[in-house]
Amino acid sequence: MGLTTVTPDAPAWDAFVEQRGGHLLQTARWGMLKRTFGWQDEVVALAYNGNLVAGALVLYRPLLRGRGTIAYVPRGPLVDWQDEEAVQALIAALDSSAQAHRAALLKIEPDEQDTPQMRARLATLGFRESPHTVQPPRTIVVDLDGGEEAILARMSQTTRRKVRLAARRGIAVREGDRAALESFNRLMQITGARNRFGVHSPEYYRRIYDLFVPHHAVLLMASFEDQDVAGLFAFALGRTAWYLYGASADLARERMPTYALQWEAMRWARAHGCTRYDLWGIPDVEEEVLEAQFQRRQDGLWGVYGFKRGFGGRIVRSVGAWDRPYRPLLYGAYRIAVGLRGALPMT
């Protein structure tokens, strides 16, 4: 086939990711974001006759007090998994890059549906399913086809009512400029304290704004009587949009600002040519378990499932995280640490 390993520049790689329907987390821009906060990033790609055909954004971070690194491919790699030559060549290129960075393991989280065939494919290639997922493997995807009334009609009656109620109760939504990040960061601190989870630093969201807005992201802010009460970041690449970060105040929650924000994010995504809106992350259990338990659980992602389920989407599960060990002793220590802590910090 004449495949060659190449290192494309950022615009060429991002154009390839978009053209292939790849994930936002595989863009060079995402690598630039993570680089600012302690990661190393590298694009490993294959070309045929000068045209990109496969590749991956690889992120590197020290592992277990600097005794090695972890090589991590978020929502990738991008390859035709049925093309044996391309798959083998890409894995060889990833192995070479990982070993040059003293990696104890290569962790991939393919943006592929969880099927027995995909699991078997990864196993035959020497990967083993990992107990440590970085990105949530299960999510809800809302179809944006049809007109706005069709999208609203697919929502639950309660969610549709709350979307419309927000406007009647005085909630106004606008696209936030960079100065609005001050309000957004204040709301993130309130949300983290209320829901007991860690939030990124203000610098993290400023870097996101500078890298992705306006072409691939929007900051939406909801206000009541000129006071910001909720905000979110939505992203778009190709036909898919993602809701990755959201925050809200304790004030005016009964006015449904978060419902208004999601609806405006869907409208923004449609205006940017997207046909899918990914609500990004629900508990990783089967739907019957979700429906049986969500009303009495608030831990982890359970607290957001009840909110997200009403927007009329479908539950989708990717194949999850898979590890390719290089240094058995260090990989074993990593597995023990994951078992003791539940997860290692990766973001």
ChimeraX attribute file (.defattr): number of C-alpha atoms within 10 A of each C-alpha:
attribute: neighborCount
match mode: 1-to-1
recipient: residues
	/A:1	7
	/A:2	9
	/A:3	19
	/A:4	17
	/A:5	17
	/A:6	17
	/A:7	15
	/A:8	19
	/A:9	10
	/A:10	15
	/A:11	12
	/A:12	13
	/A:13	24
	/A:14	20
	/A:15	16
	/A:16	20
	/A:17	25
	/A:18	18
	/A:19	12
	/A:20	14
	/A:21	14
	/A:22	23
	/A:23	22
	/A:24	22
	/A:25	16
	/A:26	26
	/A:27	23
	/A:28	25
	/A:29	19
	/A:30	19
	/A:31	20
	/A:32	18
	/A:33	19
	/A:34	19
	/A:35	16
	/A:36	12
	/A:37	12
	/A:38	13
	/A:39	17
	/A:40	17
	/A:41	21
	/A:42	17
	/A:43	22
	/A:44	22
	/A:45	25
	/A:46	23
	/A:47	18
	/A:48	14
	/A:49	10
	/A:50	10
	/A:51	13
	/A:52	20
	/A:53	18
	/A:54	24
	/A:55	30
	/A:56	28
	/A:57	26
	/A:58	27
	/A:59	25
	/A:60	24
	/A:61	20
	/A:62	18
	/A:63	21
	/A:64	15
	/A:65	7
	/A:66	8
	/A:67	11
	/A:68	20
	/A:69	22
	/A:70	24
	/A:71	29
	/A:72	25
	/A:73	23
	/A:74	24
	/A:75	25
	/A:76	21
	/A:77	27
	/A:78	24
	/A:79	20
	/A:80	12
	/A:81	15
	/A:82	9
	/A:83	9
	/A:84	11
	/A:85	13
	/A:86	21
	/A:87	19
	/A:88	13
	/A:89	18
	/A:90	24
	/A:91	16
	/A:92	13
	/A:93	19
	/A:94	23
	/A:95	18
	/A:96	12
	/A:97	18
	/A:98	22
	/A:99	17
	/A:100	9
	/A:101	17
	/A:102	18
	/A:103	25
	/A:104	27
	/A:105	25
	/A:106	24
	/A:107	26
	/A:108	25
	/A:109	23
	/A:110	23
	/A:111	20
	/A:112	16
	/A:113	15
	/A:114	16
	/A:115	12
	/A:116	9
	/A:117	10
	/A:118	16
	/A:119	17
	/A:120	11
	/A:121	14
	/A:122	18
	/A:123	15
	/A:124	10
	/A:125	12
	/A:126	11
	/A:127	19
	/A:128	16
	/A:129	17
	/A:130	16
	/A:131	15
	/A:132	18
	/A:133	17
	/A:134	19
	/A:135	16
	/A:136	17
	/A:137	23
	/A:138	20
	/A:139	22
	/A:140	21
	/A:141	23
	/A:142	23
	/A:143	19
	/A:144	23
	/A:145	12
	/A:146	9
	/A:147	10
	/A:148	13
	/A:149	8
	/A:150	11
	/A:151	20
	/A:152	19
	/A:153	13
	/A:154	16
	/A:155	18
	/A:156	15
	/A:157	13
	/A:158	10
	/A:159	20
	/A:160	19
	/A:161	14
	/A:162	19
	/A:163	23
	/A:164	15
	/A:165	18
	/A:166	23
	/A:167	15
	/A:168	11
	/A:169	14
	/A:170	16
	/A:171	24
	/A:172	20
	/A:173	22
	/A:174	13
	/A:175	17
	/A:176	18
	/A:177	14
	/A:178	14
	/A:179	9
	/A:180	15
	/A:181	19
	/A:182	13
	/A:183	17
	/A:184	28
	/A:185	21
	/A:186	17
	/A:187	22
	/A:188	25
	/A:189	19
	/A:190	17
	/A:191	20
	/A:192	15
	/A:193	12
	/A:194	12
	/A:195	12
	/A:196	11
	/A:197	10
	/A:198	11
	/A:199	15
	/A:200	13
	/A:201	11
	/A:202	15
	/A:203	13
	/A:204	15
	/A:205	20
	/A:206	15
	/A:207	16
	/A:208	18
	/A:209	19
	/A:210	12
	/A:211	16
	/A:212	17
	/A:213	17
	/A:214	13
	/A:215	11
	/A:216	17
	/A:217	23
	/A:218	21
	/A:219	25
	/A:220	23
	/A:221	30
	/A:222	26
	/A:223	17
	/A:224	18
	/A:225	9
	/A:226	10
	/A:227	14
	/A:228	23
	/A:229	27
	/A:230	32
	/A:231	31
	/A:232	24
	/A:233	23
	/A:234	28
	/A:235	24
	/A:236	26
	/A:237	24
	/A:238	20
	/A:239	18
	/A:240	24
	/A:241	31
	/A:242	23
	/A:243	19
	/A:244	13
	/A:245	17
	/A:246	20
	/A:247	21
	/A:248	25
	/A:249	19
	/A:250	12
	/A:251	12
	/A:252	18
	/A:253	13
	/A:254	11
	/A:255	20
	/A:256	23
	/A:257	30
	/A:258	24
	/A:259	23
	/A:260	22
	/A:261	26
	/A:262	22
	/A:263	19
	/A:264	20
	/A:265	26
	/A:266	25
	/A:267	16
	/A:268	20
	/A:269	26
	/A:270	21
	/A:271	10
	/A:272	17
	/A:273	15
	/A:274	21
	/A:275	18
	/A:276	21
	/A:277	26
	/A:278	23
	/A:279	24
	/A:280	18
	/A:281	23
	/A:282	24
	/A:283	20
	/A:284	15
	/A:285	10
	/A:286	11
	/A:287	11
	/A:288	8
	/A:289	11
	/A:290	18
	/A:291	12
	/A:292	9
	/A:293	13
	/A:294	18
	/A:295	12
	/A:296	9
	/A:297	13
	/A:298	14
	/A:299	12
	/A:300	13
	/A:301	15
	/A:302	19
	/A:303	17
	/A:304	16
	/A:305	22
	/A:306	18
	/A:307	13
	/A:308	21
	/A:309	22
	/A:310	15
	/A:311	27
	/A:312	20
	/A:313	22
	/A:314	12
	/A:315	17
	/A:316	16
	/A:317	20
	/A:318	19
	/A:319	21
	/A:320	24
	/A:321	24
	/A:322	23
	/A:323	23
	/A:324	21
	/A:325	19
	/A:326	16
	/A:327	14
	/A:328	11
	/A:329	11
	/A:330	19
	/A:331	21
	/A:332	13
	/A:333	13
	/A:334	20
	/A:335	17
	/A:336	12
	/A:337	14
	/A:338	16
	/A:339	13
	/A:340	10
	/A:341	9
	/A:342	12
	/A:343	15
	/A:344	17
	/A:345	9
	/A:346	13
	/A:347	11
